Structures are given as structure tokens and as C-alpha cells.
Amino acid sequence: MSENELFDKIADYYLKSRDFNGLPTRILSLEDDTIKALLKSLIESGDVSIVTGHPNPYVKCLPPRPAKEQIEHLMKKKDLTHLVAYPEGARLKKYIKPQKYANKPFRLAVAKGEPTLNCAYFRLDVLERFRNDPRYEFRNNDVVGTIYSKEEGMDKEDVYLKSVGFAYDEDMNRAACIFYTDLMDMSKDQQQYWKHYELKGSYRAHPDFIMSQIYGEWPKNASLAEAITTELRVINDITKDCYGKQLLKADYTDSKRPKELSFLIRPTAKELNAFILMLDKIISDNINSKFFKGVIEPEIETEREDGRIVVSRKSTLTMLSEFVRREFKPANTEPVDEMFNTFKKVRKLRTKPAHSIEEDIFDEKYFKEQRELFIEAYSAVRLLRMMLQNHPKADRSKIPEWLYKGNIGTY
């Protein structure tokens, strides 16, 4: 068998298989030394690749290793039973009939050699349809999401798309990412829908998305939303132990987490304001005024110019500030001042759209503004928890290790 004949067999097998599988060399009825010699030459020319370092050689999940590494692996291999070969490059593309993949751009991309676990990248508003359409349910934790179909006749947990990830470019602009293996089997209409939102450029999938979806490892870092709601729960645990009552009305962990407490799907002023509103609700609006009973006076008296005394209720933020400064007396008060300035900043940003009618504006800058505010708010809540945990009655064992160490993903 010549090199050309072998390449023909590899390309034909790849393009006719259901999932673009590689050719198992055991079906060639050739001596091992002959197979190795032919493949070595084809690998060197860049026309063929073999899978190394992956448990399933029958699907090209990832880009091929450098030719030198492939050849070293090939030459050392004693058992060729599971040696599988794939066509590559310009030579493969000559075999492809584009009409066979009409209106299926992602299947065409894999036919041309795109690894199935490479990602295609999309504008985030591609997900808007699934978030807003009652026929779908989009669940996500800011690292990976799943889209469920709720159309009539479908099972309640029927999955439309198993893995939706998030990605970033070098300027931290956010995008959605989907594996080609999930995209290539979509219908023509679905592929055309996703293709409309596709992004070109240098994007990288969130590392925790890759580690969890490809390698089956738990994410190393929690998302900002998970972190901030867990901090609220820990604050309640600590204050209940130390003072017999919870500082906050709710903690919003797990299923109680509001959908607005997530990174933006669409960078608009309206969505950013909805996020700010929710951020203020879980912080300032969430402070339990009953917690301060008997410790902090709930009212303040001020004298008017005419000498009359006006009594007004203190805000919960004011009461919390007085409580913290009474209970904890750090040598440097600057971090505490900064913490309360952040809480006030969130409240001020919330009240601005509440008292005005503003035109909704689409601007990529809102992604960055939201991320900066999210990090700032989390840092403030974290500081409050760290202060409370210094109380002599605080049970630090209730603080999750990842939270204590600050293993938080900020993107």
C-alpha cells in the first residue's frame, strides 16, 4: 500500500463516519512496521495525525500534538490495536464536498479537521433567547451552564445543550463558548442561529470550564455569585452564634440565588441596573434592623433652625456602621471606611435609575463596569465577615476552606 492509498482510506473513513472517527489501523491487514513507516511519513508531511495522551483515540477531541511527539509515540508503541489515524490540513479539504454540509457550518468545520472539544465563541446575547423564552430554561453558575428544553412533548429535564461555557479575550471582554461536538449535531436552523452570533478573535475558555467539562475535575475557584452568597450565610452563622440572632434576613445560597446575581448576558444599561438593584437588595435591604435592638438606637434626633427637634429613623446601613465601629476597633479604620463606602456606592447607583427614565443603551463597557462593581461588593462583604469571625464566640469551622482561603474566580 502506498502513502496516497493509505491517506485515501483514512480520509474516506473519517468523512463517512457518524462522528468523524479516525481509522483504526488494525483493519488495514498490514504489518506493524509497514503501518509505522507509512504513518511516519504522513505525519511528517502534516497530512495525518494520531491521538496521543487521550483515553479515547477514536475521536479527535483535541488538537494534535507536535509531529515530533506523535512520531516518538508511534515508534515506541508495541501494540497497534488501538492506533487510530486522522486526515489533516489542506489535503483533507480537497476531499470535502461542501454541499453535503449546506447550512451546517459547525459540522463542516469538524469535517475539515476541527477537534470536537475545541470551542466556538459567541456574543453573549446568543443566550438571551434561551433565558427569556419560557420554552427553555437556562441554568448557569457563571462558569458552565445547561439549556433545558421545556417544549410540549419533551421530558422536564430534556437537555437542549449540555455545556455552555464562558470565555474572555485579552481585554477581559466576555463571550459564550460551545464545544464543536455539541454544535455539529444541531439542526440546520439551530446551527444558522448560533452562526449568526459567532465571534472571531483570540478568546480563551474559562479554565474551570475546560477542567470540569473535559477532565472531569471540580472547579478550583468559586464564582463571585457563589462566594458573595456564601459569605452572607457565614455572616448569619457567626452572628447567630455570637449574638443569638442573624444579622441578615436571608443568605440567597443555592436555589435561592436570584438570576440577576450573575454576569451580564447582554451589556445594556437596563441589565446592569437590574444587577445593581439585586446587589443592593442582598446587602443593604437585607440587613435585619431587629438585630440591633437594645444595642443601637434606631432613631436620631436633629435640631432644626427654629429649635424644634426632629426624630427620624436611621437606615440599616447607618445602624450597621455604628454597630461595627462599636464592636470592633481596628488600628487602621481605612478598610472599614472603604467597606461602608462601597455599600453606599451600590445604594446610590441603585437609586439613580429608580428616580429617572433612562434610554436603554447597549455598550460593551457594561461588562467591565459590572465586573469591577461585583469584585468591589464581594470584597466589602468579605471584610465584614472577616471582622465578625474575630469575635471570641465565632465558630470558624463553619467557614468553608475555599472561602477562608479566598479561592474565588473573578471572571
N, C-alpha and C positions, 0 to 999 in steps of 0.2 A: 504493500500500500504506500502511495506517495503522500507527501505533505498536503498537496492540494486535495487529494481524495479524503484524507482524514479531516481536513477543515470542512469540506462539504458535508460530511457526516455529522460533525459537531454542530454546524450552523443549522442544518436541516432538523436535527433532533431538538435543538433549543427553540426554534421558531414554531415547531409543530406541537410542542408540549403545552399542557394546560397552564402551567405556572412558570414557563421559561426555565425549565430544568436543564442542568448540564448533562452531557453524555457520559454515562458510566463506561469506563474503558474496558471493563470486563466483557462487554458484549462484542468487542472487536475481533475476538479469536486471533489475537496476535501475541507473540512472545513479549514478556515484560520488557526485555532490553530494547525491542523494536519500538514499543509504545513510548518508552522513556526517550529514545533518540528522536522520534518524530515530534513529541511534545516539547522537548527541549528547544528544538529549532523554532517551533511555532510560538513558544513563549518569548524567545529572544527577539523575534520579529514584532511582537506586540499583537499578534493575531489571535492568540489563545491565552486563557488563564486557567489556573487551578486554584481551588479553595484551600487555604492553609489556616490553621488556628481557629476554626469554627466547627462546632459539633455536628452541623448538618451541611455536608458538602454538596447536597443535591439541589440547593437553592443558593444563588449568588446574592447573599444578603448584604455584603459589604464590599467596598472597592477592593480589587486585587492587591496583594502585597507586591512590593517591587520584584521585577523579573528575577533578580539575583536570588532573592529569598525563595521564590517559587521553585527555581531550578534546584537549589540546595535541598529543599524539602522533597522534590521529586526524586532526586538521585539517591537520597538516603532511605526512601520508602521501600520496604521489603514486600509488603502485601499491597497489591494494587486493586484489591476487591472493591474498595470504596473511593477509588481515584476518579474524579469527575472533571470533565473539561468543558470550558465555556468559550464561545466565539467572542471576539473583541474588535473594537475600533472600526476604521473605515472599511475594512474588508467585510465585516459583518453587515454594515449598512447597505452594501451592494446587493445583498440577498433579500432585503426587506421590500415588501410591496405595500406602499403607504395606504392604498385604497382599502386594504384589509383592516386597517385601524382608523378608518374615517370617523371623525368626531370622538375619537378616544385617544386624546393626546398623551395621557399618562401611561396607557398600555403601549403606545408607540415608543415612548421614552424607554420603557423596560425592554421592549423588543430590540432597541438599539444598544442595549447593554447597561442601562441604569441599574445599579444594585437595588434590590427590593426594599432594603432598610435604609436607603438614603431618603432624605426628606425633600419634599417640595415645599416652598414657602409662600404664604398668602397674606394679603391685607387682613387685619383683624376683623374688619366689618363683614368678612365672609361668614362669620359665626352669628351675625345678627339675626339672620333668617331663622336659625335653629333656636336661638334664645327667645325670640318673640313669637314664633309660630306655635300655637297650642298643640299642633300635631307632633311636636318634638319636645324633648327635654334635654337640656344641656347641663351636665354636671361637671364641675371642674374645681381643682384646688390650686389654680394658678401655675401649676407645673404640667399637669396632664388632665385631660377631660375626656368624657364619653358622651356621645349623642345618641339618645334613645328615640325610637320611633313609637308614636302613640296613635298611629292611624288605625282606623276601624279595621278589624280583622287581624291586627298584629297582637302578639303577646305583649303584656305590660312591659316586660324588660327586653323587648326586641331591640337589638343594637343596630343602629344605622352606621355608626362609625366608632370603633372601639377606642382608638387612641388619637386624641387631638393634643398636640404639644404646643409649646410656645418657644419663640426664638428671638434673637437680638442681633443687630448689626453692631459695628464698632462704635456707633454713636448712641447705643442703647435704645434705638428705635425698635419697637416690639412688633412681632409678626406671629402668625399661626403656622404650624408645620405639621405635615401629614406624611406618613410613610408611603412610598410608591406601591408597596404591596396592598395597601388599603385603597389607594386611588385607582389602581389599574383594573379592578374588577367592578367598578361603578358602571352604571348605565351610561349611554351616550349623553343624555340630558344632564346627568349629575356631573360627569367629567367636564362638560362645557361650562356648567355653573362654576365649578371650582377654578377652571382655567381662566375665567374672566377676572378673578381676583389674584392670580399668581403674581409673585414678586420675583424680580431678577436682582441679583446683587449678592453681596457677601454676608450671609446670615449664618448664625450658629444656633443649633437647637440647645435649649436649656440642658445642662449636663445631667441634672436629676431625671429629666425626661428620658434621655438616652440610657442612663444606668438602670432605670426601673423597667423600661419597656423592652430593651434589648438584652440586658444582662440579668434582669430579674432581681436587682438589688434595691433595697429600701433607699429612698432619697436621703442624702446626708443632711440636708437642711430643711427646716420647715418654712412654709411660705409666711409672708408678713401677716396675712389674714389669720392663719392658724396661730401664729405667735402672739398677736395682739389679743385675740380672744382667750387664749390660754393664760396670758398674763392677767386678764380680768378674773378668770376663775381662781387663779392662785391668790390674787389680792383678796377675793372673798373668803377663801380658805384661811388665810392668815388673819384677817380682821375678825373672823368668827372665833378663831382660837384665842386671839389676844384680847378682844373686846366683847365677845359674846354676841356680836351681830355683824352682818355683812355691810361693807361699805357701798357695794353696788347692787342695783336691783336685779341684774341678770349678767351672765357672762358670755352668751352667744356662741358657745362652743358647739362643734359638730353640726348636727342638723339644724340648730338654732341660728347658725351663721347666716346673716342676710345676704342675698345675692349681690346687693350693691357694694358689699365689702370685698371687692375684687379689683384686679387691674382692669382698666377700661377695655371694652371690646371695640368701641368706636370713639375716637378722640374728638368729642364735642363738648362745648360748654355745658350743655344740658346734662350729659353723663358725668362730667366732673363735679357739677353741683350736687347731683344725686349721691355721689360718693362722699362729698364733704358733709352733706346732711346726715348720712348714716354714721360717719365718723364722729360727728358731734353727739348724735343720739347714744352711741355706745360709750361715750366718755362723759361729757358734761351732763346730758339729760339722764344719764344712768346713775348718777350719784344719789344715794339714798339719804334724804335730809333727816330721816329718823335716826340715822347712825350718830348724829351729833347731839342728840337730845341730852340735856344735862351737862354737856361739855362745852359747847359753843352756843352763844346766844344767837337765836335765829333772826333777830331784828336789830336794826341800827337806828339810833336817834340822831337827827341832824337839826341844827338850829337855822331857821330861815332869817332873812334880813330883818323881818318885822319882829323877831324874837320868839316866834312860835316854834314849837318842837314838832318835827315831822318824823313819824315812825314808818320805816319801810323794811320789807323782808330782804335778807341777804340772799344772794344767789348761792347755789350749791357749790360753785367753784370758789366763791369767797369763803364759805364755811370750811371747805377742804383746805384752802390755803392757811387759814387761821389754825386749823387742827394740826396740819403738818408742821408748821413753824412753832407750835406749842410743844408737840411731842418730840420733835427731832431738831437738834441744834447743831448742824454741821459747822465745822470751822470755816468752810467756804460755802456761802449761800448762793453763789452764782448759778450752779447747776439747778438748784431748786427754783430760782427766779426764771431760768430758761424753760424749765418744765411747765410752769404756770403760764408763761408767755405763749408757749405752744398751744396749750389748751384754749387760751383766749383767742389765739390766732384762728384756730379751727372754728370757734364760735362766731368770730367776726366774719370769716369767709362764708359761713352758713347764712348769716343774716342779710348779707348783701343781695343775693338773688331773691330772697324771701320778700323783700320790700320793693322790688322793681321788676319790670317786664323787660327781659333782655332777648335779643335775637340769638337763636342757637347758631353757634359758629363751629365749623369743622376745622381743626388745626392739629397737626402732629405734636405741637408743643404741649398739648394737654397730657400726653403720655408721660412726659418728663416731669411736668408740674405735679401730677398725681403721685408719681413715684417718690419725689422729694418730700411731699407732704406726708405720705404713708410712712416713710422712714422716720421723719421727724416726730410724728404722732406716736409711733411704736416706741421710739427712744424715750419719750416722755413717760409713757405708761410703764415701761420697763424700770425707769428710775424710781417711780412711785413704789413699785413692787420691791425693789432693792432696799429702799428705805424702810418699808414696813417689815421686811424679813429680819431686820436688825433688832426688832422687839424681842426681849428675853423670852417671851412665851411663844414665839413663832416656831412652827414645826417646819424646818427646811426640807425635810424628807418629802414633803408634798410638792416640792418644786421639781418638775421633770428635769432630768440631767441635761437634755438638749437645750432647754430654756435657760437653765442656770449657766451653761457654757456659752450661750448666745449663738447656737448653730442655726442661724436664720438666713434664708436666701432673700436678698433684697432686690431681686429682679424676676 
